[in-house]
Amino acid sequence: MNPTGAPATMPDLSCYTTNLLAHLAPDVPGVRRRFAEGVRLAVRLDLPPGELAFSHHPRVDRTGDGRELAYRGAAGWPAARAALLDTLHREQRVLATGNTRHLPWAAAHGRADAPHWLLIHEHRAGRWRVADHFTALTPFGDQEPFHGWIGDADLAAALAPVPDPPPETVRRDRLALGQETPLPPAGHYRWLTWQAAPPGDGAAPGPGTWSLRLETSLAAITGAFRTDATVLARYVDDLWAAARHHTYALAFAVADGRLHPESGAAASAAWGELPRTLRFAAQSAARGRPRPGVVDRAVEQLLSARQALGADLPPERTIMEQTLRDTGGPEGGEHR
């Protein structure tokens, strides 16, 4: 068991979870371990053909005194600014939704709209101290963390709502906390605040029929890809996030001594290869050359790597089922 309780080098996460965990750390002790032990690839099974929804983890934002995060929004910047100042004064920091097109430090700056979480830590003399801990090699280039002060107009631009988000982006935002959460109306500035948590443990992803079993989830994903070649491009970011999350969980298992480093490295490599293969297949399909066999092989390699872990590490479904059993939820691999 690692005496520090965490890997010496923390693997990178998605933009949402990177800044979510940074936001939660002061209020939720051990939140990084809680997240690692809850990582899953839950997929909703009862949506129309070609439509997918993902839950990457149960809620990790529940505090010991019974709070959880919830979205808030405002239609215009003056109202949003006033609410952000109020939240900042009350909670000392704010997790807000930005737009990559308007973030000067983002690799997609000026090129692509996408929701992106960032932290607001302070306001002084018309300027805001902002932090974005996310780092990655993105399709637009290297994304590096940002910590600095920006002006009022710059923050207004940075938090500008994403125009006309597609359905997969809306679902991604609703499930960003691990469980389906109401969103402000489209076109509103958006941030998160603390509220009293309702009854329940936050483990169930939301309404509908969900697979909590990795093999079933991957079969649903590949089935959707075969049905419609455009599905690849719409959901590759979700699989990229899943790869980062699972690599993070594997790193904790290695640090704990539950998993041999070589086995962990092999499984992490298989997860890392999956989104790379999907991006290649999506680009090929866009050129009129679908490659379903390439996707199938990447999934088979991932499952083989997971199975090779053997008794060293429980598969994701075991972790998730144990969570549900411990809290009185269903024990099966699927949850309605």
VENPEDA-V177189 format. One record per residue. N is the residue number from 1. RES is the residue in one letter. OMEGA is omega as a letter, one per 40 degrees, with the letter a starting at -180 (999 if undefined). Layout:
((N,RES,OMEGA) (N,RES,OMEGA))
This chain:
((1,M,i) (2,N,a) (3,P,i) (4,T,i) (5,G,a) (6,A,i) (7,P,i) (8,A,i) (9,T,a) (10,M,i) (11,P,a) (12,D,i) (13,L,i) (14,S,a) (15,C,i) (16,Y,a) (17,T,i) (18,T,a) (19,N,i) (20,L,a) (21,L,i) (22,A,i) (23,H,a) (24,L,a) (25,A,a) (26,P,a) (27,D,a) (28,V,a) (29,P,i) (30,G,a) (31,V,a) (32,R,i) (33,R,i) (34,R,i) (35,F,a) (36,A,a) (37,E,i) (38,G,a) (39,V,a) (40,R,i) (41,L,i) (42,A,a) (43,V,i) (44,R,a) (45,L,a) (46,D,i) (47,L,i) (48,P,a) (49,P,i) (50,G,i) (51,E,a) (52,L,i) (53,A,a) (54,F,i) (55,S,a) (56,H,a) (57,H,i) (58,P,i) (59,R,i) (60,V,a) (61,D,i) (62,R,a) (63,T,i) (64,G,i) (65,D,i) (66,G,i) (67,R,i) (68,E,a) (69,L,i) (70,A,i) (71,Y,i) (72,R,a) (73,G,i) (74,A,a) (75,A,a) (76,G,a) (77,W,i) (78,P,i) (79,A,i) (80,A,a) (81,R,a) (82,A,a) (83,A,i) (84,L,i) (85,L,i) (86,D,i) (87,T,i) (88,L,i) (89,H,a) (90,R,a) (91,E,i) (92,Q,i) (93,R,a) (94,V,i) (95,L,a) (96,A,i) (97,T,i) (98,G,i) (99,N,a) (100,T,a) (101,R,a) (102,H,i) (103,L,a) (104,P,a) (105,W,a) (106,A,i) (107,A,a) (108,A,a) (109,H,i) (110,G,a) (111,R,a) (112,A,i) (113,D,i) (114,A,i) (115,P,a) (116,H,a) (117,W,i) (118,L,a) (119,L,i) (120,I,a) (121,H,a) (122,E,i) (123,H,a) (124,R,i) (125,A,i) (126,G,i) (127,R,a) (128,W,i) (129,R,a) (130,V,i) (131,A,i) (132,D,a) (133,H,a) (134,F,i) (135,T,a) (136,A,i) (137,L,a) (138,T,i) (139,P,i) (140,F,a) (141,G,a) (142,D,i) (143,Q,a) (144,E,i) (145,P,i) (146,F,i) (147,H,a) (148,G,a) (149,W,i) (150,I,a) (151,G,a) (152,D,i) (153,A,i) (154,D,i) (155,L,i) (156,A,i) (157,A,a) (158,A,a) (159,L,a) (160,A,a) (161,P,i) (162,V,a) (163,P,i) (164,D,a) (165,P,i) (166,P,a) (167,P,a) (168,E,i) (169,T,i) (170,V,i) (171,R,i) (172,R,a) (173,D,i) (174,R,a) (175,L,a) (176,A,i) (177,L,i) (178,G,a) (179,Q,a) (180,E,a) (181,T,i) (182,P,i) (183,L,i) (184,P,i) (185,P,i) (186,A,i) (187,G,i) (188,H,i) (189,Y,a) (190,R,i) (191,W,a) (192,L,i) (193,T,i) (194,W,i) (195,Q,i) (196,A,a) (197,A,i) (198,P,i) (199,P,a) (200,G,a) (201,D,i) (202,G,a) (203,A,a) (204,A,a) (205,P,a) (206,G,a) (207,P,i) (208,G,i) (209,T,a) (210,W,i) (211,S,i) (212,L,a) (213,R,a) (214,L,a) (215,E,i) (216,T,i) (217,S,a) (218,L,i) (219,A,i) (220,A,a) (221,I,a) (222,T,i) (223,G,i) (224,A,i) (225,F,i) (226,R,a) (227,T,a) (228,D,a) (229,A,a) (230,T,a) (231,V,a) (232,L,a) (233,A,a) (234,R,a) (235,Y,a) (236,V,i) (237,D,i) (238,D,i) (239,L,i) (240,W,i) (241,A,i) (242,A,i) (243,A,i) (244,R,a) (245,H,a) (246,H,i) (247,T,i) (248,Y,i) (249,A,i) (250,L,i) (251,A,i) (252,F,i) (253,A,i) (254,V,a) (255,A,i) (256,D,a) (257,G,i) (258,R,a) (259,L,i) (260,H,a) (261,P,a) (262,E,i) (263,S,i) (264,G,i) (265,A,a) (266,A,i) (267,A,i) (268,S,i) (269,A,i) (270,A,i) (271,W,a) (272,G,a) (273,E,a) (274,L,a) (275,P,i) (276,R,i) (277,T,a) (278,L,i) (279,R,i) (280,F,a) (281,A,i) (282,A,i) (283,Q,i) (284,S,i) (285,A,i) (286,A,i) (287,R,i) (288,G,a) (289,R,i) (290,P,a) (291,R,a) (292,P,a) (293,G,i) (294,V,i) (295,V,a) (296,D,a) (297,R,i) (298,A,i) (299,V,i) (300,E,i) (301,Q,i) (302,L,a) (303,L,i) (304,S,i) (305,A,i) (306,R,a) (307,Q,i) (308,A,i) (309,L,i) (310,G,a) (311,A,a) (312,D,a) (313,L,i) (314,P,i) (315,P,a) (316,E,a) (317,R,i) (318,T,i) (319,I,a) (320,M,a) (321,E,i) (322,Q,i) (323,T,a) (324,L,i) (325,R,a) (326,D,a) (327,T,i) (328,G,a) (329,G,a) (330,P,a) (331,E,a) (332,G,a) (333,G,i) (334,E,a) (335,H,i) (336,R,999))
